[in-house]
Every structure is written in structure tokens, then in C-alpha cells.
Amino acid sequence: MHIVHTVAELREKLKHFKRPAFVPTMGNLHDGHIALVRQAKPLGDVTVSSIFVNRLQFAPHEDFDSYPRTLDADAARLEAAGCDVVFAPREKDLYPEPQTFKVHPASDLGDILEGHFRPGFFIGVSTVVMKLFSCVFAGMPSGVAAFGKKDYQQVMVVRRMVQQFALPIEILAGETQRDANGLALSSRNGYLSEAQLEEAAQLSHALRALGEAARAASGTPDLPALEAQALQALARRGWKPDYLTVRLRADLQPPQGPLADVPLVVLGAAKLGNTRLIDNLEM
């Protein structure tokens, strides 16, 4: 496995290939990342993973400076998973000058849910993903890029971006990996105490309960009331929830009318102590 830091080095390593399988990450890898590498690998002729903590998607009060950087351990895990090339640019390598050209997702997708509570987040995500795509896939006839479904809205933003820019890239959405208690694996789980790790699984339980209540309601359910009850129940356990909501899988808009046979997803974000966790469950 090769570890490269510059765009020129990356392109030199990829010049003899035609279909990269790419897994972008911010490092501090867990089993969910490794599962994505293994799922993507058979779909390309070279497997690439990037490790880059992207300043553009962090607000000033968020954890950019404290976000764990564990390159050596990450590289060892990626090599064991069959990754061929790790692209680990320094900030000056990926952003040699201020990134004044940015990708702005449409507001109907980029400014709701995570985009509402973290303004500018999806601009930062879209911009870095577009730049990483240009580094990995430049001159390639096709490729595949893998993202985890835990970041459900992010997958939808990236898919729409790829579609609208006519990029020859297939987006693979990997299923969320969970621990034995049902907690979605996340790099930020490392911030949680042992007691908080036990409690953290309650977020997925709350989403499942909300989804079941919505499905069980006859006729057109009162979703705002059900969502408010779910928020209050989580808050009583000491959480600080941002949202727990039932949305259409197609566009993440609130469903209208009866829910029978409608593909839905229940999404949530909440703080446990100082750690903000997100999760979702497809219905």
C-alpha cells in the first residue's frame, strides 16, 4: 500500500488505472469505514482512501482542532482491508490557496436538518468532495465512491451533486455499522465516557419508536406531535436534541397524507454531554 500526500503523487500512482474505488474519510477510522473499503474494492481496479480533516465543514465553535488525527493506525487498518493507495494531504496540499470557489447545494436539500443546525456544513462537504473527486478521478472514464448511510443527508447531497455535474462516478451507500447495543459507529463516539456509550444507543431506540408510532397511526398521522413527544422523551434522559423527524426517503421533505407503502426515513441529531451524535433508520 502506498501513502501519498500531494495531488501529483496521487495521480502518478493512479495513472495506469481506469476505475478507482474511492472511500473518502476524515480518519480516526472505525469498522464502518473498513466495511466501506471492503464493499467498494471489488467495484474498481484500484482502491483509494483519503484521510483529510476538512476545515471547511466545521463551524468556528466545532471540534476541528480536537478532531482525532490517527494516520498511522488508520493506514494499518486500511492496508489490512486491501486498500492500495491512501491519500493523506496536508491542508496546504489540498488548499494551496484560499478555497473561494465553492459548491453550494440547493437549499431544499442543503439547508434542512443538518444544514439548518450546522449552517454552511454541506457547502464545506460538497466542496471538499468535489475537490477530492477531481484529484482521484481526473481523466478516468468511470469510478465508484463509497459513503456511509449514517450520514444519510450527506449521501443524498453527494448523489445529487454527481448527477447535476454529470460526473462518471457511481455512489455506493454502505449500511450503517452498529455496536451490540445498536449505537451507530462514529469517530465521535470516542469522545463519550463509558456511561455515555451505554446511553448513546437510546438515540437509535428513539428513532425506532418514532417510526413505529408514525406507522401505527391510522389515516394521516400528526407527525409534528409525534416528533415533539420523541424530542421530549429524549430530553428527559438528559440529551439536548436538535431534531427527531420522519421524512420521505426521496427528498427528505415531510410526508403528506397517509404513510402506508411510502418509503420513509427517520432521522435524528442530539447532544449527549458535549458530543453531538446523528443517526437514522429507513422504514
C-alpha positions, 0 to 999 in steps of 0.5 A: 500500500502506498501513502501519498500526500500531494495531488501529483503523487496521487495521480502518478500512482493512479495513472495506469488505472481506469476505475478507482474505488474511492472511500473518502474519510476524515480518519480516526477510522472505525469498522464502518469505514473498513466495511466501506473499503471492503464493499467498494474494492471489488467495484474498481481496479484500484482502491483509494482512501483519503484521510483529510480533516476538512476545515471547511465543514466545521463551524468556528465553535466545532471540534476541528482542532480536537478532531482525532488525527490517527494516520498511522493506525488508520493506514494499518487498518486500511492496508489490512482491508486491501486498500492500495493507495491512501491519500493523506494531504496536508491542508496546504496540499489540498488548499494551496490557496484560499478555497473561494470557489465553492459548491453550494447545494440547493437549499431544499436539500442543503439547508434542512436538518443538518444544514439548518443546525450546522449552517454552511456544513454541506457547502464545506462537504460538497466542496471538499468532495468535489475537490477530492473527486477531481484529484482521484478521478481526473481523466478516468472514464468511470469510478465508484465512491463509497459513503456511509448511510449514517450520514444519510443527508450527506449521501443524498447531497453527494448523489445529487451533486454527481448527477447535476455535474454529470460526473462518471462516478457511481455512489455506493451507500454502505449500511450503517455499522452498529455496536451490540447495543445498536449505537451507530459507529462514529469517530465521535463516539470516542469522545463519550465516557463509558456511561455515555456509550451505554446511553448513546444507543437510546438515540437509535431506540428513539428513532425506532419508536418514532417510526413505529408510532408514525406507522401505527397511526391510522389515516394521516398521522400528526407527525409534528406531535409525534416528533415533539413527544420523541424530542421530549422523551429524549430530553428527559434522559438528559440529551439536548436534541436538535431534531427527531423527524420522519421524512420521505426517503426521496427528498427528505421533505415531510410526508403528506397524507397517509404513510402506508407503502411510502418509503420513509426515513427517520432521522435524528441529531442530539447532544449527549454531554458535549458530543453531538451524535446523528443517526437514522433508520429507513422504514 
